[in-house]
Amino acid sequence: MRSPAAGLPELQAWFASQAADAAPVGVSPPSARDVLIVAGSQSGLSSIFRALIGPGQPLLIESPTYWGAILAAEQAGVTLVPVLTGAYGPDPDDVDRAFAATGARAFYAQPTFANPTGTQWSADTGAAVLDIVRARGAFLVEGDWAHDLAIDADPRPLVGHDDDGHVIYLRSLTKSVSPALRVAAVIARGPARERILADRAAETMYVSGVLQAAALDVVSQPGWSAHLRGLRQQLRVRRDLLLESLGTHAPQVHVEHVPVGGLNLWVRLPDGTDVHGLVRECETRGLLVAPGSEWFPTEPSGPFIRLNFGSENPSRVAAAGEVLGDVLGTLASSACAARPSGRTRRSVRARVPRL
Protein backbone atom coordinates (compact mmCIF):
# COMPACT_ATOMS: atom_id res chain seq x y z
CA MET A 1 0.00 0.00 0.00
CA ARG A 2 1.38 3.39 -0.98
CA SER A 3 1.96 6.26 1.47
CA PRO A 4 -0.55 9.12 1.75
CA ALA A 5 0.27 11.99 -0.62
CA ALA A 6 0.87 14.36 2.31
CA GLY A 7 3.10 11.90 4.15
CA LEU A 8 3.04 9.43 7.03
CA PRO A 9 0.83 10.88 9.81
CA GLU A 10 3.41 10.04 12.48
CA LEU A 11 6.18 11.90 10.65
CA GLN A 12 3.85 14.82 9.97
CA ALA A 13 3.11 14.97 13.70
CA TRP A 14 6.82 14.95 14.56
CA PHE A 15 7.61 17.90 12.28
CA ALA A 16 4.57 19.77 13.65
CA SER A 17 5.75 19.20 17.23
CA GLN A 18 9.18 20.60 16.34
CA ALA A 19 7.57 23.78 15.00
CA ALA A 20 5.35 24.00 18.09
CA ASP A 21 8.45 23.99 20.31
CA ALA A 22 9.36 27.40 18.84
CA ALA A 23 5.92 28.93 19.42
CA PRO A 24 5.62 31.58 22.14
CA VAL A 25 2.64 31.72 24.47
CA GLY A 26 -0.49 32.91 22.67
CA VAL A 27 0.52 31.75 19.18
CA SER A 28 -1.31 28.79 17.66
CA PRO A 29 1.37 26.49 16.21
CA PRO A 30 0.96 24.45 13.02
CA SER A 31 -0.84 21.12 13.25
CA ALA A 32 0.18 17.78 11.75
CA ARG A 33 -2.27 18.39 8.91
CA ASP A 34 -0.31 21.50 7.89
CA VAL A 35 2.79 19.36 7.21
CA LEU A 36 3.62 17.95 3.76
CA ILE A 37 6.42 15.40 3.50
CA VAL A 38 8.56 15.94 0.38
CA ALA A 39 11.53 14.18 -1.20
CA GLY A 40 14.19 16.63 -0.05
CA SER A 41 14.19 20.39 0.29
CA GLN A 42 15.02 21.00 -3.37
CA SER A 43 11.80 19.40 -4.58
CA GLY A 44 9.91 21.34 -1.90
CA LEU A 45 11.35 24.64 -3.11
CA SER A 46 10.43 23.85 -6.70
CA SER A 47 6.81 23.16 -5.74
CA ILE A 48 6.55 26.27 -3.57
CA PHE A 49 7.86 28.53 -6.32
CA ARG A 50 5.66 26.96 -9.00
CA ALA A 51 2.52 26.86 -6.86
CA LEU A 52 2.74 30.23 -5.11
CA ILE A 53 4.82 32.51 -7.37
CA GLY A 54 4.63 31.39 -10.99
CA PRO A 55 6.56 32.21 -14.17
CA GLY A 56 7.50 35.83 -14.71
CA GLN A 57 6.46 36.88 -11.21
CA PRO A 58 8.88 38.55 -8.76
CA LEU A 59 10.33 36.77 -5.73
CA LEU A 60 12.37 38.62 -3.12
CA ILE A 61 15.43 36.63 -2.10
CA GLU A 62 18.30 37.21 0.31
CA SER A 63 21.70 37.92 -1.20
CA PRO A 64 23.90 35.98 -0.80
CA THR A 65 21.77 32.87 -0.37
CA TYR A 66 21.48 29.15 -1.06
CA TRP A 67 22.36 28.37 -4.69
CA GLY A 68 19.74 25.60 -4.82
CA ALA A 69 16.98 28.11 -4.13
CA ILE A 70 18.32 30.32 -6.93
CA LEU A 71 18.31 27.32 -9.29
CA ALA A 72 14.79 26.21 -8.30
CA ALA A 73 13.46 29.73 -8.82
CA GLU A 74 15.11 30.03 -12.23
CA GLN A 75 13.71 26.67 -13.34
CA ALA A 76 10.24 27.82 -12.24
CA GLY A 77 10.63 30.96 -14.36
CA VAL A 78 10.48 33.24 -11.33
CA THR A 79 12.07 36.70 -11.50
CA LEU A 80 14.55 37.09 -8.63
CA VAL A 81 14.82 40.38 -6.72
CA PRO A 82 17.88 40.35 -4.41
CA VAL A 83 17.75 41.91 -0.94
CA LEU A 84 21.14 42.40 0.71
CA THR A 85 21.55 40.49 3.96
CA GLY A 86 24.12 40.95 6.71
CA ALA A 87 25.38 39.51 9.98
CA TYR A 88 21.95 39.72 11.64
CA GLY A 89 19.72 39.44 8.58
CA PRO A 90 18.38 41.94 6.03
CA ASP A 91 17.37 45.48 6.85
CA PRO A 92 13.57 45.30 7.28
CA ASP A 93 13.24 48.68 5.56
CA ASP A 94 14.97 47.21 2.49
CA VAL A 95 12.54 44.30 2.52
CA ASP A 96 9.55 46.63 2.74
CA ARG A 97 10.84 48.84 -0.08
CA ALA A 98 11.41 45.78 -2.27
CA PHE A 99 7.85 44.56 -1.68
CA ALA A 100 6.50 48.02 -2.49
CA ALA A 101 8.59 48.42 -5.65
CA THR A 102 7.92 44.97 -7.12
CA GLY A 103 4.54 43.83 -5.81
CA ALA A 104 6.17 40.50 -4.94
CA ARG A 105 4.06 37.86 -3.24
CA ALA A 106 6.88 36.18 -1.30
CA PHE A 107 10.35 36.56 0.23
CA TYR A 108 12.68 33.53 0.36
CA ALA A 109 15.14 33.63 3.26
CA GLN A 110 17.14 31.47 5.68
CA PRO A 111 16.79 33.16 9.09
CA THR A 112 18.58 30.28 10.88
CA PHE A 113 22.23 29.47 10.05
CA ALA A 114 22.05 30.74 6.48
CA ASN A 115 23.89 29.10 3.62
CA PRO A 116 26.60 30.26 2.86
CA THR A 117 27.31 32.64 5.76
CA GLY A 118 26.09 30.69 8.81
CA THR A 119 24.39 33.80 10.20
CA GLN A 120 21.19 33.94 12.23
CA TRP A 121 18.66 36.74 12.12
CA SER A 122 18.22 38.74 15.28
CA ALA A 123 14.88 38.38 17.05
CA ASP A 124 14.05 42.00 16.20
CA THR A 125 14.75 41.45 12.49
CA GLY A 126 12.58 38.34 12.42
CA ALA A 127 9.66 40.10 14.11
CA ALA A 128 9.94 43.14 11.83
CA VAL A 129 10.06 41.05 8.63
CA LEU A 130 7.05 39.01 9.78
CA ASP A 131 5.12 42.23 10.39
CA ILE A 132 6.01 43.47 6.89
CA VAL A 133 4.99 40.17 5.27
CA ARG A 134 1.62 40.26 7.07
CA ALA A 135 1.01 43.88 6.16
CA ARG A 136 1.78 43.17 2.49
CA GLY A 137 -0.42 40.06 2.39
CA ALA A 138 2.61 38.06 1.28
CA PHE A 139 4.53 34.92 2.27
CA LEU A 140 7.87 34.39 3.96
CA VAL A 141 9.36 31.19 2.53
CA GLU A 142 11.57 30.11 5.44
CA GLY A 143 14.35 27.67 4.57
CA ASP A 144 15.60 25.86 7.70
CA TRP A 145 18.14 23.50 6.13
CA ALA A 146 20.57 23.66 9.11
CA HIS A 147 18.09 23.38 11.99
CA ASP A 148 20.07 20.47 13.45
CA LEU A 149 23.51 22.01 12.79
CA ALA A 150 23.67 24.51 15.65
CA ILE A 151 27.09 25.52 17.02
CA ASP A 152 26.93 28.68 19.16
CA ALA A 153 23.18 29.43 19.05
CA ASP A 154 19.93 27.50 19.14
CA PRO A 155 17.56 27.49 16.15
CA ARG A 156 14.66 29.96 16.32
CA PRO A 157 12.40 29.17 13.34
CA LEU A 158 9.95 31.95 12.58
CA VAL A 159 7.20 29.48 11.70
CA GLY A 160 6.59 29.12 15.42
CA HIS A 161 5.65 32.81 15.59
CA ASP A 162 3.16 32.60 12.74
CA ASP A 163 -0.43 31.56 13.36
CA ASP A 164 -2.08 33.02 10.27
CA GLY A 165 -0.36 31.19 7.42
CA HIS A 166 2.09 33.82 6.20
CA VAL A 167 5.16 31.59 6.74
CA ILE A 168 5.84 28.70 4.36
CA TYR A 169 8.39 26.61 6.23
CA LEU A 170 10.84 24.08 4.77
CA ARG A 171 13.03 21.80 6.89
CA SER A 172 15.24 18.96 5.68
CA LEU A 173 16.69 15.96 7.54
CA THR A 174 19.25 15.17 4.85
CA LYS A 175 22.22 16.93 6.45
CA SER A 176 21.66 15.66 9.99
CA VAL A 177 20.47 12.08 9.29
CA SER A 178 22.05 10.95 6.01
CA PRO A 179 22.69 12.35 2.52
CA ALA A 180 20.97 9.22 1.18
CA LEU A 181 17.77 9.98 3.07
CA ARG A 182 16.00 12.60 1.00
CA VAL A 183 13.18 13.52 3.38
CA ALA A 184 12.02 17.03 4.20
CA ALA A 185 8.84 18.79 5.29
CA VAL A 186 6.92 21.80 4.06
CA ILE A 187 4.61 23.49 6.57
CA ALA A 188 1.88 25.60 5.00
CA ARG A 189 -1.71 26.46 5.84
CA GLY A 190 -4.97 26.94 4.00
CA PRO A 191 -5.06 27.35 0.21
CA ALA A 192 -1.26 27.59 0.04
CA ARG A 193 -0.96 24.07 1.45
CA GLU A 194 -3.47 22.70 -1.04
CA ARG A 195 -1.71 24.28 -4.02
CA ILE A 196 1.69 22.94 -2.94
CA LEU A 197 0.24 19.48 -2.29
CA ALA A 198 -1.38 19.45 -5.73
CA ASP A 199 1.96 20.30 -7.36
CA ARG A 200 3.78 17.57 -5.42
CA ALA A 201 1.11 14.99 -6.24
CA ALA A 202 1.32 15.86 -9.93
CA GLU A 203 5.11 15.48 -9.97
CA THR A 204 5.87 12.50 -7.69
CA MET A 205 2.51 11.35 -6.23
CA TYR A 206 4.07 10.46 -2.86
CA VAL A 207 7.36 10.01 -0.99
CA SER A 208 8.61 6.48 -0.37
CA GLY A 209 7.04 5.10 2.79
CA VAL A 210 10.25 3.18 3.52
CA LEU A 211 12.30 6.39 3.56
CA GLN A 212 9.73 8.15 5.72
CA ALA A 213 9.66 5.25 8.19
CA ALA A 214 13.47 5.25 8.33
CA ALA A 215 13.55 8.98 9.04
CA LEU A 216 10.89 8.66 11.74
CA ASP A 217 12.78 5.79 13.36
CA VAL A 218 15.96 7.88 13.61
CA VAL A 219 14.47 11.11 14.97
CA SER A 220 12.20 9.34 17.47
CA GLN A 221 15.01 7.35 19.08
CA PRO A 222 16.07 8.31 22.63
CA GLY A 223 19.61 8.87 21.36
CA TRP A 224 18.63 11.54 18.80
CA SER A 225 19.16 14.45 21.19
CA ALA A 226 22.52 13.07 22.30
CA HIS A 227 23.52 12.73 18.65
CA LEU A 228 22.73 16.41 18.02
CA ARG A 229 24.74 17.48 21.07
CA GLY A 230 27.73 15.48 19.84
CA LEU A 231 27.31 16.86 16.34
CA ARG A 232 27.34 20.42 17.70
CA GLN A 233 30.65 19.82 19.45
CA GLN A 234 32.21 18.21 16.38
CA LEU A 235 31.16 21.11 14.17
CA ARG A 236 32.58 23.61 16.67
CA VAL A 237 35.94 21.83 16.69
CA ARG A 238 36.13 21.73 12.89
CA ARG A 239 35.04 25.35 12.49
CA ASP A 240 37.58 26.59 15.01
CA LEU A 241 40.39 24.53 13.50
CA LEU A 242 39.66 26.02 10.10
CA LEU A 243 39.53 29.56 11.52
CA GLU A 244 42.86 28.99 13.28
CA SER A 245 44.43 27.58 10.13
CA LEU A 246 43.31 30.57 8.06
CA GLY A 247 44.59 33.01 10.67
CA THR A 248 47.99 31.32 10.71
CA HIS A 249 48.54 30.53 7.02
CA ALA A 250 46.22 32.87 5.10
CA PRO A 251 45.96 36.09 7.13
CA GLN A 252 45.19 38.06 3.96
CA VAL A 253 41.66 36.60 3.81
CA HIS A 254 38.76 37.94 5.85
CA VAL A 255 35.98 35.96 7.51
CA GLU A 256 33.25 38.57 7.76
CA HIS A 257 31.17 36.61 10.25
CA VAL A 258 32.00 33.56 12.38
CA PRO A 259 29.10 31.17 11.71
CA VAL A 260 26.91 30.27 14.69
CA GLY A 261 25.59 27.20 12.88
CA GLY A 262 25.77 25.29 9.63
CA LEU A 263 28.74 23.83 7.80
CA ASN A 264 30.51 26.71 6.08
CA LEU A 265 32.87 29.65 6.34
CA TRP A 266 32.14 32.58 4.02
CA VAL A 267 35.53 34.04 3.14
CA ARG A 268 36.40 37.30 1.39
CA LEU A 269 39.62 37.21 -0.61
CA PRO A 270 41.86 40.21 -1.29
CA ASP A 271 40.43 42.59 -3.88
CA GLY A 272 41.50 41.72 -7.39
CA THR A 273 41.91 38.00 -6.71
CA ASP A 274 41.15 35.76 -9.69
CA VAL A 275 38.57 33.68 -7.83
CA HIS A 276 38.06 31.04 -10.49
CA GLY A 277 41.80 30.72 -10.99
CA LEU A 278 42.20 30.25 -7.26
CA VAL A 279 39.49 27.57 -7.21
CA ARG A 280 41.21 25.66 -10.01
CA GLU A 281 44.65 25.88 -8.38
CA CYS A 282 43.30 24.81 -4.98
CA GLU A 283 41.71 21.77 -6.60
CA THR A 284 45.04 20.69 -8.10
CA ARG A 285 46.43 20.73 -4.54
CA GLY A 286 43.59 18.69 -3.07
CA LEU A 287 41.53 21.54 -1.60
CA LEU A 288 38.00 21.89 -2.96
CA VAL A 289 36.46 25.35 -2.52
CA ALA A 290 33.38 26.90 -4.09
CA PRO A 291 33.43 30.29 -5.86
CA GLY A 292 31.19 32.79 -4.09
CA SER A 293 29.46 33.84 -7.30
CA GLU A 294 27.18 30.79 -7.01
CA TRP A 295 25.41 32.34 -4.00
CA PHE A 296 24.46 35.69 -5.52
CA PRO A 297 21.06 35.71 -7.29
CA THR A 298 21.57 38.34 -9.99
CA GLU A 299 24.12 40.97 -9.07
CA PRO A 300 27.91 40.73 -9.56
CA SER A 301 29.66 39.24 -6.54
CA GLY A 302 32.79 40.28 -4.70
CA PRO A 303 35.86 38.03 -4.34
CA PHE A 304 34.28 35.40 -2.08
CA ILE A 305 34.70 31.67 -1.62
CA ARG A 306 32.82 29.20 0.56
CA LEU A 307 34.77 26.69 2.66
CA ASN A 308 32.99 23.65 4.13
CA PHE A 309 34.26 22.30 7.45
CA GLY A 310 31.59 19.67 8.07
CA SER A 311 32.70 16.51 6.28
CA GLU A 312 36.46 16.20 6.48
CA ASN A 313 38.58 14.67 9.22
CA PRO A 314 39.77 17.46 11.57
CA SER A 315 43.39 16.72 10.68
CA ARG A 316 42.66 17.65 7.06
CA VAL A 317 40.65 20.71 8.02
CA ALA A 318 43.70 22.19 9.70
CA ALA A 319 45.72 21.93 6.46
CA ALA A 320 43.22 23.90 4.38
CA GLY A 321 44.53 27.31 5.42
CA GLU A 322 48.07 26.36 4.44
CA VAL A 323 46.99 25.36 0.94
CA LEU A 324 44.85 28.47 0.52
CA GLY A 325 47.65 30.74 1.73
CA ASP A 326 50.16 29.15 -0.67
CA VAL A 327 47.79 29.53 -3.62
CA LEU A 328 47.07 33.17 -2.79
CA GLY A 329 50.80 33.83 -2.56
CA THR A 330 51.40 32.17 -5.93
CA LEU A 331 48.61 34.16 -7.58
CA ALA A 332 49.86 37.42 -6.08
CA SER A 333 53.41 36.75 -7.32
CA SER A 334 52.13 35.93 -10.80
CA ALA A 335 50.07 39.13 -10.87
CA CYS A 336 53.09 41.21 -9.88
CA ALA A 337 55.25 39.56 -12.55
CA ALA A 338 52.60 40.25 -15.19
CA ARG A 339 52.35 43.97 -14.43
CA PRO A 340 54.09 46.29 -16.87
CA SER A 341 57.08 48.24 -15.62
CA GLY A 342 56.70 51.86 -14.57
CA ARG A 343 58.29 53.03 -17.83
CA THR A 344 55.82 51.03 -19.90
CA ARG A 345 52.89 52.37 -17.95
CA ARG A 346 54.06 55.97 -18.48
CA SER A 347 54.51 55.48 -22.21
CA VAL A 348 51.05 53.98 -22.51
CA ARG A 349 49.49 56.91 -20.72
CA ALA A 350 51.37 59.34 -22.97
CA ARG A 351 49.77 57.81 -26.06
CA VAL A 352 46.20 58.23 -24.77
CA PRO A 353 44.78 61.47 -26.15
CA ARG A 354 42.97 63.84 -23.79
CA LEU A 355 39.29 64.36 -24.54
N, C-alpha and C positions, 0 to 999 in steps of 0.2 A: 504494500500500500504506500502511495506516495505521500510526502509531507504536505501539510497545508501551505497554500501559496504565501501566507504571511509569516510562516515559520512555526517551529515547535512551540506550543504554549508555554512549556517550562522554561525554554530559553528566552522567549519574549518576556516572561515574568522576571527573569534574572536581570536582563538589561533595564527593565522598568524600575526595579528596586535600586539599581545602581544610580539611576537618574534621581530617584526620590531621596537618596542619601544627601544630595546636594541642595535639596529644597529647603529654604528657610520657613519658619513658622508663618502660616497664613497663605502660603502658595500651594495650590493643588498640583501635585506632581503628575507626570504622565502615567497612564495605566498600561498594563500588558498589551491591551488591544491597540495602543498607539505605536507599538513596536513592529517593524518589518525586518525580518532576517534576510540579508542579501549576501551574495557570494563575493565578499570583499568590498572594501570601501570604494574602489575605483568604479565598480558597477553601480554602487549606490549613488555616487556623484553623477554618473552619466544619466541615470534615471531622474534624479532631482533636476538637473539642468534641462533635460528634455521636457519633463512634465510641468515644471513651474516657470521656466524662463522662455524657452523656445527660440528658434532661429531668428537672427537679426535683432534680438532684443538685448538691452544692456544688462550686464551683471557687474556690480561693484566687487572688487577683489583686492585683498591686501597685496602689497608689493614691498619686499619679495614674499613669495608664498610657494606652496607645494606645487611642483611641476606637474604632478598627475592631475590636479584640479585644473590647471591651465589647459592641459591636453584634452581632458573631458569636455571642458567648455568649448574649446575650438571644434571638437568633433560634433558637438551639438549645434554648432553654428551660432553660438552666443557671442555677443560683442563685449569684450572685456574692458572695464574701466578701472585702472589701477588707483588705489588709495595708499599713500605712503604709510608704512607702519614703523614703529620704533621699539625701544626697549620695554615699554609698558603698553604697547598697542598703538592703534591709530589715534589721531586727534579727532575726537567726536565732531568737532566743527567741520573738519574736512569730510567726514562721512556724510554729514547733513547737507553740505554744499553739493557733494557728488550726487546724492539722491535728488536734490532740487534741480540740478542742471541736466540730469539724464532721464529722470522719470523711471529709474530702475526699480524692479520689483524685489530685488534680493541683494544681499551682501554676503559673499563667501569669506570666511575668516577662520583662523585657528587660534582662539583665545588662550589655549592651554598648550604650552611647550611647542610653539610653532616650528614647522619645518620651512626654512632651514636654520633659523636663528636660535631656537630653544627658548624663546621669551614667553612670558605669561602676562596677559593683560592685567592691569591693576583692577581692583574691585570697582573703583570710580569709573574707569573707562568702560568696563562691562555694563554697569548700570546705565551710563549715559547713552551708549550705543543701543541698548535695548529700548530705552525711551524713544530714541530717534526712529528706530524700526517700527515701533508701535504707532507713533505719530504719523508716519508715512504710509501706514497700511502695508508694510513690506515684510519680507522674511530675512532672518539671519540664518544662513546655512553654516552651522557650527561643526567644523571638522575637529574631532578629538582623537586623532590617530595615536597619540602618545600618552593616553590616559594612564596607562600602567607603567610608564617610563619616568616616573618622578625621580628627582635627585635632591634638590634643595627646597622644594615647595610641593605642596599637595595639589592635586587637580581640583579646579573649581568650575565645572561645566556650567555654562549659562542656562542650559536647558532646565536646570532645577529651579531657576528664577522665573520661568515663563509658564503661566497657566492659561494663556489665551491663544496658543498655537502660532506664535510669531517666530519661534525657533524651530528650524529643521535640523535635527541633531544626527551626527554620523560618528559611530565609534567602531573601531576594528579590533579584533583579537589577534590578528596575524603577527604583529611584532612581539607580543608578549607570550603567546602560546606556541606558535610554530609558523614559519613561512609557508608550509604546505597546507595549513588549515585556513582556507579562504572563507572566513565567516565574519560578518560585521552586522551592525544593526542601524537602521534608520528610525528615528523617532519623529513622528509628524502627527498632526491632529486634523480632524475634520476633512474637508474636501481635498486638502493637500495630500493627506495620507492616501485617499482613494485614488488620486491621479498617479501618485508614485507607484502604488501597488499595481495599478493597471499596466503601467509601463514595464514593471518587472515581470509580471505574468506574461506579457506579450513577448518578452525577450527570452526568458529562461524558464518560465512556468513555476519553478520552485527550486529551493536550495536542497542539496543532498541531505536526507535525513541522517545518514551515517555521520557526515561531517558535523551537523548540528549536535547530534548526540555526543560526539567526541568532545566538542567544545564545552558543552554543558557539563560533562563528566570532569573536565579539568578545572573549570572555574568554581564548581561546587564542592570540590575536595577540601577537607580541613587544612591541607598544606598550601592552598593557594595564596593565602595572605603571607605566610612565611616565605614563599617563593618570591613575592613582590618585594618584600623587605630585603631579601638577599640580592635581588636584581638591582635595587636602588643602590646598594653599597658597591656592587661591581661596576655599575655605570659611573659612580662618583670616582672610583679609583682610576678607571680608564680615562675619564675626562681630565682629571687632575694631572695624570701622567702626560697626556698630550699637551696640556697647557704648559707644564714644566719643560717639556722637550722643545716646544716652540720658543719659549722665553730664553732657553739656553743656546739653541742652535739657529734660530731664525728670528732674532729680535727685531728685524725690519718689518715683520708682519704685525698686523693689529687685529686683535679679537675685540670687536666692538661691544660684545655683551657675553658674559660667561653664562652658558645655558643653565637654567634651573631644572630642566627635564629634557627628555628626548635622547637623540643619539649623535648629535652633530655639533661641530664648531663652525661658525660662520666667520671667515677670515678675510680681511681686506689686505691685499698686496700693495706694495709701493706703487704709486702712480706711474703710469707708463709701462707697467709690466705686460709682456705678451702672455696673456692668460692661457690661451690655447697652446702656445709653445711650451709653457710651463707644464701644462697637463700632460702633453706628449712626453716630455723629458722625464717627468716624475714616473710615468708608466714604465719607461725603459729601465728605471732603477727599482722597480717593484713597489712603488707607492701609487695607489690609485686615488685620484682626487677628482672632484666634479667642478667644472667651470660654473661660476655663479650666474652666468647669463641664463641658465635653464630655469631660474627661479623668479625671473622678472617677466610679468605678463606681456607688456607691450613696449615699454620704454627702454632705452639703452641702459645697460648696467655699468657699474663701476668695476674695478679690478678685484673681484671676489672669487673665492673658491669655498667649497664645502668639504670639510673633513669629517669622516664618520669614525667614532671611537667605540662603537657598540659591539662589533663582531670579532675583532682581532684579539689574539692573546696579548695581555698587557706588556709582555716583553717586546713585541713588535710595535705596539703603540708608541713606546718610548723612542723608537728609532725614526719615527716619521718626521720629527722636527729636523733631525740631522740631514735627511734626504732633501727636505724642502729648502733648508738653508743653503745646501750645496748647489741645488738647481738655481735658486735665486742669484747666488753669487756668480755662477756660470753665465746666466743670462745678462746680468749687469756688466760683466767683463766683455761679453760679445757686443753689447750695445755701445760700450765706450770705444771698442776697437773699430766699430762701424761708423762712428761719427767723423765727419770731415774735420780736417785741421782748422785752426783759427784763420790761417791765410786763405784757405779755400772758402770758408764761410764769408770772409770779407769780400772776396772777388765776386762771389755769387750775388751778394747784396748790391755791389756796385753796378751789376748789369741789369738790375731791376729798375725800370723807369719809374719816376714819381708821377702820380696821377693827380 
